[in-house]
Structures are given as C-alpha cells and as structure tokens.
Amino acid sequence: MEIKKNDATLNRPEGERVLDAAYVMVDLRSYVDQLHREESYSKNGKNGITVFKSEGLTQVLTSMEEGEEIIENEVEGFVTIQVLKGKALLKTSEGDVTLEQNQLVTIHPHVVHSFRALSEVDLLLYTIPVKV
C-alpha cells in the first residue's frame, strides 16, 4: 500500500504527516492541543485538521469555541459527528438534537445541517462518500 502524506502549509509549516497507510495512529489529545495553540483557533474561534484521508473515509478533528457555528452544511456522503469534549446543538429540518461528550450522530448524504457549540467542543468528524 502506498503511504499518503500531506504537504506542509503556511499554517502548519512543521512538515508532513501520514494521512493514509496500512494503519494510521492518531494521538487525538496531541492534535487537540495543537489546534488550540494555532493562530487560526484564536483568530476564527474554530480550527480543524485532517487526521485520515482515503477514498472511502475522511476523518477530521475539529475544535470550536462556545458560540461558534457551522451553518447550513451539506455533504455528498454520510457524516458522523462524535463529541470528544463539550456540548453542541445539531439542527436539521427533521429536528434539533443536543450532543454531549461521548455521543455521536450520523447524518445521511445531502441532509442540510447546522451545528453550534454550546460550550468549547472537540469533535471527530467522519465522512464516507456515496458511490454513484
């Protein structure tokens, strides 16, 4: 299996990290700490980092300050949002649900949803594309 890595960026100049390999070990606490230290978090109130990416699955770790929102998001694939820390509100046309630490929700493709941090939250988002 070919190992896939990201490239260093202006926001993350420290170098590349493995995004796909036979296995990818992810230290969530270390990445959460990194997200909170980066300028993007203090400037925008939220920050995220892709920790795994393949044709069949993408995992993104996201941190948001209380009150921050993602408004009317729509994804072509399935989305699972797992709350690692904090409390958040998910809104869809089907209704609202409050999510707390150690809970997750899965959303079907093309379901428009909004997400608001009710406290500082750390989330692990999984997206799985739908094959056409």
Phi and psi in radians as a Rosetta constraint file:
Dihedral C 1 N 2 CA 2 C 2 CIRCULARHARMONIC -1.296 0.35
Dihedral N 2 CA 2 C 2 N 3 CIRCULARHARMONIC 2.326 0.35
Dihedral C 2 N 3 CA 3 C 3 CIRCULARHARMONIC -1.487 0.35
Dihedral N 3 CA 3 C 3 N 4 CIRCULARHARMONIC 2.242 0.35
Dihedral C 3 N 4 CA 4 C 4 CIRCULARHARMONIC -1.894 0.35
Dihedral N 4 CA 4 C 4 N 5 CIRCULARHARMONIC 2.360 0.35
Dihedral C 4 N 5 CA 5 C 5 CIRCULARHARMONIC -2.223 0.35
Dihedral N 5 CA 5 C 5 N 6 CIRCULARHARMONIC 2.735 0.35
Dihedral C 5 N 6 CA 6 C 6 CIRCULARHARMONIC -1.482 0.35
Dihedral N 6 CA 6 C 6 N 7 CIRCULARHARMONIC 2.972 0.35
Dihedral C 6 N 7 CA 7 C 7 CIRCULARHARMONIC -1.786 0.35
Dihedral N 7 CA 7 C 7 N 8 CIRCULARHARMONIC 2.641 0.35
Dihedral C 7 N 8 CA 8 C 8 CIRCULARHARMONIC -1.093 0.35
Dihedral N 8 CA 8 C 8 N 9 CIRCULARHARMONIC 2.578 0.35
Dihedral C 8 N 9 CA 9 C 9 CIRCULARHARMONIC -2.227 0.35
Dihedral N 9 CA 9 C 9 N 10 CIRCULARHARMONIC 3.034 0.35
Dihedral C 9 N 10 CA 10 C 10 CIRCULARHARMONIC -1.079 0.35
Dihedral N 10 CA 10 C 10 N 11 CIRCULARHARMONIC -0.672 0.35
Dihedral C 10 N 11 CA 11 C 11 CIRCULARHARMONIC -1.311 0.35
Dihedral N 11 CA 11 C 11 N 12 CIRCULARHARMONIC -0.455 0.35
Dihedral C 11 N 12 CA 12 C 12 CIRCULARHARMONIC -2.350 0.35
Dihedral N 12 CA 12 C 12 N 13 CIRCULARHARMONIC 1.256 0.35
Dihedral C 12 N 13 CA 13 C 13 CIRCULARHARMONIC -1.334 0.35
Dihedral N 13 CA 13 C 13 N 14 CIRCULARHARMONIC -0.123 0.35
Dihedral C 13 N 14 CA 14 C 14 CIRCULARHARMONIC -1.179 0.35
Dihedral N 14 CA 14 C 14 N 15 CIRCULARHARMONIC -0.137 0.35
Dihedral C 14 N 15 CA 15 C 15 CIRCULARHARMONIC 2.187 0.35
Dihedral N 15 CA 15 C 15 N 16 CIRCULARHARMONIC -3.020 0.35
Dihedral C 15 N 16 CA 16 C 16 CIRCULARHARMONIC -1.467 0.35
Dihedral N 16 CA 16 C 16 N 17 CIRCULARHARMONIC 2.817 0.35
Dihedral C 16 N 17 CA 17 C 17 CIRCULARHARMONIC -2.437 0.35
Dihedral N 17 CA 17 C 17 N 18 CIRCULARHARMONIC 2.679 0.35
Dihedral C 17 N 18 CA 18 C 18 CIRCULARHARMONIC -1.279 0.35
Dihedral N 18 CA 18 C 18 N 19 CIRCULARHARMONIC 2.258 0.35
Dihedral C 18 N 19 CA 19 C 19 CIRCULARHARMONIC -1.896 0.35
Dihedral N 19 CA 19 C 19 N 20 CIRCULARHARMONIC -0.414 0.35
Dihedral C 19 N 20 CA 20 C 20 CIRCULARHARMONIC -2.688 0.35
Dihedral N 20 CA 20 C 20 N 21 CIRCULARHARMONIC 2.278 0.35
Dihedral C 20 N 21 CA 21 C 21 CIRCULARHARMONIC -2.822 0.35
Dihedral N 21 CA 21 C 21 N 22 CIRCULARHARMONIC -3.091 0.35
Dihedral C 21 N 22 CA 22 C 22 CIRCULARHARMONIC -0.951 0.35
Dihedral N 22 CA 22 C 22 N 23 CIRCULARHARMONIC -0.617 0.35
Dihedral C 22 N 23 CA 23 C 23 CIRCULARHARMONIC -2.604 0.35
Dihedral N 23 CA 23 C 23 N 24 CIRCULARHARMONIC 2.609 0.35
Dihedral C 23 N 24 CA 24 C 24 CIRCULARHARMONIC -2.271 0.35
Dihedral N 24 CA 24 C 24 N 25 CIRCULARHARMONIC 2.022 0.35
Dihedral C 24 N 25 CA 25 C 25 CIRCULARHARMONIC -1.502 0.35
Dihedral N 25 CA 25 C 25 N 26 CIRCULARHARMONIC 2.288 0.35
Dihedral C 25 N 26 CA 26 C 26 CIRCULARHARMONIC -2.172 0.35
Dihedral N 26 CA 26 C 26 N 27 CIRCULARHARMONIC 2.126 0.35
Dihedral C 26 N 27 CA 27 C 27 CIRCULARHARMONIC -1.630 0.35
Dihedral N 27 CA 27 C 27 N 28 CIRCULARHARMONIC 1.615 0.35
Dihedral C 27 N 28 CA 28 C 28 CIRCULARHARMONIC -1.014 0.35
Dihedral N 28 CA 28 C 28 N 29 CIRCULARHARMONIC -0.772 0.35
Dihedral C 28 N 29 CA 29 C 29 CIRCULARHARMONIC -1.050 0.35
Dihedral N 29 CA 29 C 29 N 30 CIRCULARHARMONIC -0.752 0.35
Dihedral C 29 N 30 CA 30 C 30 CIRCULARHARMONIC -1.096 0.35
Dihedral N 30 CA 30 C 30 N 31 CIRCULARHARMONIC -0.758 0.35
Dihedral C 30 N 31 CA 31 C 31 CIRCULARHARMONIC -1.184 0.35
Dihedral N 31 CA 31 C 31 N 32 CIRCULARHARMONIC -0.675 0.35
Dihedral C 31 N 32 CA 32 C 32 CIRCULARHARMONIC -1.071 0.35
Dihedral N 32 CA 32 C 32 N 33 CIRCULARHARMONIC -0.792 0.35
Dihedral C 32 N 33 CA 33 C 33 CIRCULARHARMONIC -1.017 0.35
Dihedral N 33 CA 33 C 33 N 34 CIRCULARHARMONIC -0.751 0.35
Dihedral C 33 N 34 CA 34 C 34 CIRCULARHARMONIC -1.074 0.35
Dihedral N 34 CA 34 C 34 N 35 CIRCULARHARMONIC -0.807 0.35
Dihedral C 34 N 35 CA 35 C 35 CIRCULARHARMONIC -1.013 0.35
Dihedral N 35 CA 35 C 35 N 36 CIRCULARHARMONIC -0.708 0.35
Dihedral C 35 N 36 CA 36 C 36 CIRCULARHARMONIC -1.255 0.35
Dihedral N 36 CA 36 C 36 N 37 CIRCULARHARMONIC -0.468 0.35
Dihedral C 36 N 37 CA 37 C 37 CIRCULARHARMONIC -1.412 0.35
Dihedral N 37 CA 37 C 37 N 38 CIRCULARHARMONIC -0.449 0.35
Dihedral C 37 N 38 CA 38 C 38 CIRCULARHARMONIC -1.264 0.35
Dihedral N 38 CA 38 C 38 N 39 CIRCULARHARMONIC 2.610 0.35
Dihedral C 38 N 39 CA 39 C 39 CIRCULARHARMONIC -1.006 0.35
Dihedral N 39 CA 39 C 39 N 40 CIRCULARHARMONIC -0.614 0.35
Dihedral C 39 N 40 CA 40 C 40 CIRCULARHARMONIC -0.982 0.35
Dihedral N 40 CA 40 C 40 N 41 CIRCULARHARMONIC -0.671 0.35
Dihedral C 40 N 41 CA 41 C 41 CIRCULARHARMONIC -1.180 0.35
Dihedral N 41 CA 41 C 41 N 42 CIRCULARHARMONIC -0.827 0.35
Dihedral C 41 N 42 CA 42 C 42 CIRCULARHARMONIC -1.226 0.35
Dihedral N 42 CA 42 C 42 N 43 CIRCULARHARMONIC -0.532 0.35
Dihedral C 42 N 43 CA 43 C 43 CIRCULARHARMONIC -1.393 0.35
Dihedral N 43 CA 43 C 43 N 44 CIRCULARHARMONIC -0.731 0.35
Dihedral C 43 N 44 CA 44 C 44 CIRCULARHARMONIC -1.897 0.35
Dihedral N 44 CA 44 C 44 N 45 CIRCULARHARMONIC -0.176 0.35
Dihedral C 44 N 45 CA 45 C 45 CIRCULARHARMONIC 1.382 0.35
Dihedral N 45 CA 45 C 45 N 46 CIRCULARHARMONIC 0.042 0.35
Dihedral C 45 N 46 CA 46 C 46 CIRCULARHARMONIC -2.748 0.35
Dihedral N 46 CA 46 C 46 N 47 CIRCULARHARMONIC 2.756 0.35
Dihedral C 46 N 47 CA 47 C 47 CIRCULARHARMONIC -2.804 0.35
Dihedral N 47 CA 47 C 47 N 48 CIRCULARHARMONIC 2.628 0.35
Dihedral C 47 N 48 CA 48 C 48 CIRCULARHARMONIC -2.572 0.35
Dihedral N 48 CA 48 C 48 N 49 CIRCULARHARMONIC 2.790 0.35
Dihedral C 48 N 49 CA 49 C 49 CIRCULARHARMONIC -2.543 0.35
Dihedral N 49 CA 49 C 49 N 50 CIRCULARHARMONIC 2.312 0.35
Dihedral C 49 N 50 CA 50 C 50 CIRCULARHARMONIC -1.320 0.35
Dihedral N 50 CA 50 C 50 N 51 CIRCULARHARMONIC 2.176 0.35
Dihedral C 50 N 51 CA 51 C 51 CIRCULARHARMONIC -1.862 0.35
Dihedral N 51 CA 51 C 51 N 52 CIRCULARHARMONIC -0.264 0.35
Dihedral C 51 N 52 CA 52 C 52 CIRCULARHARMONIC -2.725 0.35
Dihedral N 52 CA 52 C 52 N 53 CIRCULARHARMONIC 2.421 0.35
Dihedral C 52 N 53 CA 53 C 53 CIRCULARHARMONIC -2.649 0.35
Dihedral N 53 CA 53 C 53 N 54 CIRCULARHARMONIC 2.106 0.35
Dihedral C 53 N 54 CA 54 C 54 CIRCULARHARMONIC -2.423 0.35
Dihedral N 54 CA 54 C 54 N 55 CIRCULARHARMONIC -3.106 0.35
Dihedral C 54 N 55 CA 55 C 55 CIRCULARHARMONIC -1.111 0.35
Dihedral N 55 CA 55 C 55 N 56 CIRCULARHARMONIC -0.521 0.35
Dihedral C 55 N 56 CA 56 C 56 CIRCULARHARMONIC -1.814 0.35
Dihedral N 56 CA 56 C 56 N 57 CIRCULARHARMONIC -0.141 0.35
Dihedral C 56 N 57 CA 57 C 57 CIRCULARHARMONIC -2.809 0.35
Dihedral N 57 CA 57 C 57 N 58 CIRCULARHARMONIC 2.404 0.35
Dihedral C 57 N 58 CA 58 C 58 CIRCULARHARMONIC -2.208 0.35
Dihedral N 58 CA 58 C 58 N 59 CIRCULARHARMONIC 2.377 0.35
Dihedral C 58 N 59 CA 59 C 59 CIRCULARHARMONIC -2.152 0.35
Dihedral N 59 CA 59 C 59 N 60 CIRCULARHARMONIC 2.223 0.35
Dihedral C 59 N 60 CA 60 C 60 CIRCULARHARMONIC -2.207 0.35
Dihedral N 60 CA 60 C 60 N 61 CIRCULARHARMONIC 2.244 0.35
Dihedral C 60 N 61 CA 61 C 61 CIRCULARHARMONIC -1.637 0.35
Dihedral N 61 CA 61 C 61 N 62 CIRCULARHARMONIC 2.243 0.35
Dihedral C 61 N 62 CA 62 C 62 CIRCULARHARMONIC -2.291 0.35
Dihedral N 62 CA 62 C 62 N 63 CIRCULARHARMONIC 2.398 0.35
Dihedral C 62 N 63 CA 63 C 63 CIRCULARHARMONIC -2.077 0.35
Dihedral N 63 CA 63 C 63 N 64 CIRCULARHARMONIC 2.409 0.35
Dihedral C 63 N 64 CA 64 C 64 CIRCULARHARMONIC -2.383 0.35
Dihedral N 64 CA 64 C 64 N 65 CIRCULARHARMONIC 2.444 0.35
Dihedral C 64 N 65 CA 65 C 65 CIRCULARHARMONIC -1.337 0.35
Dihedral N 65 CA 65 C 65 N 66 CIRCULARHARMONIC 2.746 0.35
Dihedral C 65 N 66 CA 66 C 66 CIRCULARHARMONIC -0.936 0.35
Dihedral N 66 CA 66 C 66 N 67 CIRCULARHARMONIC 2.338 0.35
Dihedral C 66 N 67 CA 67 C 67 CIRCULARHARMONIC 1.604 0.35
Dihedral N 67 CA 67 C 67 N 68 CIRCULARHARMONIC -0.287 0.35
Dihedral C 67 N 68 CA 68 C 68 CIRCULARHARMONIC -1.218 0.35
Dihedral N 68 CA 68 C 68 N 69 CIRCULARHARMONIC 2.604 0.35
Dihedral C 68 N 69 CA 69 C 69 CIRCULARHARMONIC -2.343 0.35
Dihedral N 69 CA 69 C 69 N 70 CIRCULARHARMONIC 2.683 0.35
Dihedral C 69 N 70 CA 70 C 70 CIRCULARHARMONIC -2.067 0.35
Dihedral N 70 CA 70 C 70 N 71 CIRCULARHARMONIC 2.031 0.35
Dihedral C 70 N 71 CA 71 C 71 CIRCULARHARMONIC -1.864 0.35
Dihedral N 71 CA 71 C 71 N 72 CIRCULARHARMONIC 2.326 0.35
Dihedral C 71 N 72 CA 72 C 72 CIRCULARHARMONIC 0.790 0.35
Dihedral N 72 CA 72 C 72 N 73 CIRCULARHARMONIC 1.051 0.35
Dihedral C 72 N 73 CA 73 C 73 CIRCULARHARMONIC -1.533 0.35
Dihedral N 73 CA 73 C 73 N 74 CIRCULARHARMONIC 2.491 0.35
Dihedral C 73 N 74 CA 74 C 74 CIRCULARHARMONIC -2.431 0.35
Dihedral N 74 CA 74 C 74 N 75 CIRCULARHARMONIC 2.274 0.35
Dihedral C 74 N 75 CA 75 C 75 CIRCULARHARMONIC -2.097 0.35
Dihedral N 75 CA 75 C 75 N 76 CIRCULARHARMONIC 2.499 0.35
Dihedral C 75 N 76 CA 76 C 76 CIRCULARHARMONIC -1.289 0.35
Dihedral N 76 CA 76 C 76 N 77 CIRCULARHARMONIC -0.314 0.35
Dihedral C 76 N 77 CA 77 C 77 CIRCULARHARMONIC -2.024 0.35
Dihedral N 77 CA 77 C 77 N 78 CIRCULARHARMONIC -3.025 0.35
Dihedral C 77 N 78 CA 78 C 78 CIRCULARHARMONIC -1.261 0.35
Dihedral N 78 CA 78 C 78 N 79 CIRCULARHARMONIC 2.557 0.35
Dihedral C 78 N 79 CA 79 C 79 CIRCULARHARMONIC -2.261 0.35
Dihedral N 79 CA 79 C 79 N 80 CIRCULARHARMONIC 2.299 0.35
Dihedral C 79 N 80 CA 80 C 80 CIRCULARHARMONIC -2.057 0.35
Dihedral N 80 CA 80 C 80 N 81 CIRCULARHARMONIC 2.287 0.35
Dihedral C 80 N 81 CA 81 C 81 CIRCULARHARMONIC -1.994 0.35
Dihedral N 81 CA 81 C 81 N 82 CIRCULARHARMONIC 2.065 0.35
Dihedral C 81 N 82 CA 82 C 82 CIRCULARHARMONIC -1.940 0.35
Dihedral N 82 CA 82 C 82 N 83 CIRCULARHARMONIC 2.189 0.35
Dihedral C 82 N 83 CA 83 C 83 CIRCULARHARMONIC -1.522 0.35
Dihedral N 83 CA 83 C 83 N 84 CIRCULARHARMONIC 2.009 0.35
Dihedral C 83 N 84 CA 84 C 84 CIRCULARHARMONIC -1.504 0.35
Dihedral N 84 CA 84 C 84 N 85 CIRCULARHARMONIC -0.586 0.35
Dihedral C 84 N 85 CA 85 C 85 CIRCULARHARMONIC -2.682 0.35
Dihedral N 85 CA 85 C 85 N 86 CIRCULARHARMONIC 2.449 0.35
Dihedral C 85 N 86 CA 86 C 86 CIRCULARHARMONIC 1.720 0.35
Dihedral N 86 CA 86 C 86 N 87 CIRCULARHARMONIC -2.808 0.35
Dihedral C 86 N 87 CA 87 C 87 CIRCULARHARMONIC -2.542 0.35
Dihedral N 87 CA 87 C 87 N 88 CIRCULARHARMONIC 2.425 0.35
Dihedral C 87 N 88 CA 88 C 88 CIRCULARHARMONIC -2.559 0.35
Dihedral N 88 CA 88 C 88 N 89 CIRCULARHARMONIC 2.823 0.35
Dihedral C 88 N 89 CA 89 C 89 CIRCULARHARMONIC -2.023 0.35
Dihedral N 89 CA 89 C 89 N 90 CIRCULARHARMONIC 2.201 0.35
Dihedral C 89 N 90 CA 90 C 90 CIRCULARHARMONIC -1.843 0.35
Dihedral N 90 CA 90 C 90 N 91 CIRCULARHARMONIC 2.254 0.35
Dihedral C 90 N 91 CA 91 C 91 CIRCULARHARMONIC -2.058 0.35
Dihedral N 91 CA 91 C 91 N 92 CIRCULARHARMONIC 2.311 0.35
Dihedral C 91 N 92 CA 92 C 92 CIRCULARHARMONIC -2.405 0.35
Dihedral N 92 CA 92 C 92 N 93 CIRCULARHARMONIC 2.997 0.35
Dihedral C 92 N 93 CA 93 C 93 CIRCULARHARMONIC -1.163 0.35
Dihedral N 93 CA 93 C 93 N 94 CIRCULARHARMONIC -0.320 0.35
Dihedral C 93 N 94 CA 94 C 94 CIRCULARHARMONIC -1.463 0.35
Dihedral N 94 CA 94 C 94 N 95 CIRCULARHARMONIC -0.194 0.35
Dihedral C 94 N 95 CA 95 C 95 CIRCULARHARMONIC 2.378 0.35
Dihedral N 95 CA 95 C 95 N 96 CIRCULARHARMONIC 3.070 0.35
Dihedral C 95 N 96 CA 96 C 96 CIRCULARHARMONIC -1.897 0.35
Dihedral N 96 CA 96 C 96 N 97 CIRCULARHARMONIC 2.663 0.35
Dihedral C 96 N 97 CA 97 C 97 CIRCULARHARMONIC -2.505 0.35
Dihedral N 97 CA 97 C 97 N 98 CIRCULARHARMONIC 2.371 0.35
Dihedral C 97 N 98 CA 98 C 98 CIRCULARHARMONIC -1.613 0.35
Dihedral N 98 CA 98 C 98 N 99 CIRCULARHARMONIC 2.291 0.35
Dihedral C 98 N 99 CA 99 C 99 CIRCULARHARMONIC -1.986 0.35
Dihedral N 99 CA 99 C 99 N 100 CIRCULARHARMONIC 2.388 0.35
Dihedral C 99 N 100 CA 100 C 100 CIRCULARHARMONIC -2.167 0.35
Dihedral N 100 CA 100 C 100 N 101 CIRCULARHARMONIC 3.038 0.35
Dihedral C 100 N 101 CA 101 C 101 CIRCULARHARMONIC -0.834 0.35
Dihedral N 101 CA 101 C 101 N 102 CIRCULARHARMONIC 2.382 0.35
Dihedral C 101 N 102 CA 102 C 102 CIRCULARHARMONIC 1.263 0.35
Dihedral N 102 CA 102 C 102 N 103 CIRCULARHARMONIC 0.269 0.35
Dihedral C 102 N 103 CA 103 C 103 CIRCULARHARMONIC -1.955 0.35
Dihedral N 103 CA 103 C 103 N 104 CIRCULARHARMONIC 2.738 0.35
Dihedral C 103 N 104 CA 104 C 104 CIRCULARHARMONIC -2.508 0.35
Dihedral N 104 CA 104 C 104 N 105 CIRCULARHARMONIC 2.802 0.35
Dihedral C 104 N 105 CA 105 C 105 CIRCULARHARMONIC -2.387 0.35
Dihedral N 105 CA 105 C 105 N 106 CIRCULARHARMONIC 2.510 0.35
Dihedral C 105 N 106 CA 106 C 106 CIRCULARHARMONIC -2.009 0.35
Dihedral N 106 CA 106 C 106 N 107 CIRCULARHARMONIC 2.350 0.35
Dihedral C 106 N 107 CA 107 C 107 CIRCULARHARMONIC -2.062 0.35
Dihedral N 107 CA 107 C 107 N 108 CIRCULARHARMONIC 2.325 0.35
Dihedral C 107 N 108 CA 108 C 108 CIRCULARHARMONIC -1.233 0.35
Dihedral N 108 CA 108 C 108 N 109 CIRCULARHARMONIC 2.786 0.35
Dihedral C 108 N 109 CA 109 C 109 CIRCULARHARMONIC -0.979 0.35
Dihedral N 109 CA 109 C 109 N 110 CIRCULARHARMONIC 2.502 0.35
Dihedral C 109 N 110 CA 110 C 110 CIRCULARHARMONIC 1.159 0.35
Dihedral N 110 CA 110 C 110 N 111 CIRCULARHARMONIC 0.217 0.35
Dihedral C 110 N 111 CA 111 C 111 CIRCULARHARMONIC -1.465 0.35
Dihedral N 111 CA 111 C 111 N 112 CIRCULARHARMONIC 2.006 0.35
Dihedral C 111 N 112 CA 112 C 112 CIRCULARHARMONIC -1.232 0.35
Dihedral N 112 CA 112 C 112 N 113 CIRCULARHARMONIC 2.289 0.35
Dihedral C 112 N 113 CA 113 C 113 CIRCULARHARMONIC -2.503 0.35
Dihedral N 113 CA 113 C 113 N 114 CIRCULARHARMONIC 2.668 0.35
Dihedral C 113 N 114 CA 114 C 114 CIRCULARHARMONIC -2.139 0.35
Dihedral N 114 CA 114 C 114 N 115 CIRCULARHARMONIC 2.713 0.35
Dihedral C 114 N 115 CA 115 C 115 CIRCULARHARMONIC -2.464 0.35
Dihedral N 115 CA 115 C 115 N 116 CIRCULARHARMONIC 2.251 0.35
Dihedral C 115 N 116 CA 116 C 116 CIRCULARHARMONIC -2.264 0.35
Dihedral N 116 CA 116 C 116 N 117 CIRCULARHARMONIC 2.309 0.35
Dihedral C 116 N 117 CA 117 C 117 CIRCULARHARMONIC -1.349 0.35
Dihedral N 117 CA 117 C 117 N 118 CIRCULARHARMONIC 2.071 0.35
Dihedral C 117 N 118 CA 118 C 118 CIRCULARHARMONIC -1.519 0.35
Dihedral N 118 CA 118 C 118 N 119 CIRCULARHARMONIC -0.232 0.35
Dihedral C 118 N 119 CA 119 C 119 CIRCULARHARMONIC -2.655 0.35
Dihedral N 119 CA 119 C 119 N 120 CIRCULARHARMONIC 3.136 0.35
Dihedral C 119 N 120 CA 120 C 120 CIRCULARHARMONIC -1.081 0.35
Dihedral N 120 CA 120 C 120 N 121 CIRCULARHARMONIC 2.259 0.35
Dihedral C 120 N 121 CA 121 C 121 CIRCULARHARMONIC -2.240 0.35
Dihedral N 121 CA 121 C 121 N 122 CIRCULARHARMONIC 2.581 0.35
Dihedral C 121 N 122 CA 122 C 122 CIRCULARHARMONIC -2.109 0.35
Dihedral N 122 CA 122 C 122 N 123 CIRCULARHARMONIC 2.236 0.35
Dihedral C 122 N 123 CA 123 C 123 CIRCULARHARMONIC -2.215 0.35
Dihedral N 123 CA 123 C 123 N 124 CIRCULARHARMONIC 2.583 0.35
Dihedral C 123 N 124 CA 124 C 124 CIRCULARHARMONIC -2.014 0.35
Dihedral N 124 CA 124 C 124 N 125 CIRCULARHARMONIC 2.057 0.35
Dihedral C 124 N 125 CA 125 C 125 CIRCULARHARMONIC -1.847 0.35
Dihedral N 125 CA 125 C 125 N 126 CIRCULARHARMONIC 2.321 0.35
Dihedral C 125 N 126 CA 126 C 126 CIRCULARHARMONIC -2.028 0.35
Dihedral N 126 CA 126 C 126 N 127 CIRCULARHARMONIC 2.288 0.35
Dihedral C 126 N 127 CA 127 C 127 CIRCULARHARMONIC -2.152 0.35
Dihedral N 127 CA 127 C 127 N 128 CIRCULARHARMONIC 2.363 0.35
Dihedral C 127 N 128 CA 128 C 128 CIRCULARHARMONIC -2.169 0.35
Dihedral N 128 CA 128 C 128 N 129 CIRCULARHARMONIC 2.009 0.35
Dihedral C 128 N 129 CA 129 C 129 CIRCULARHARMONIC -1.157 0.35
Dihedral N 129 CA 129 C 129 N 130 CIRCULARHARMONIC 2.666 0.35
Dihedral C 129 N 130 CA 130 C 130 CIRCULARHARMONIC -1.685 0.35
Dihedral N 130 CA 130 C 130 N 131 CIRCULARHARMONIC 2.233 0.35
Dihedral C 130 N 131 CA 131 C 131 CIRCULARHARMONIC -1.330 0.35
Dihedral N 131 CA 131 C 131 N 132 CIRCULARHARMONIC 2.322 0.35
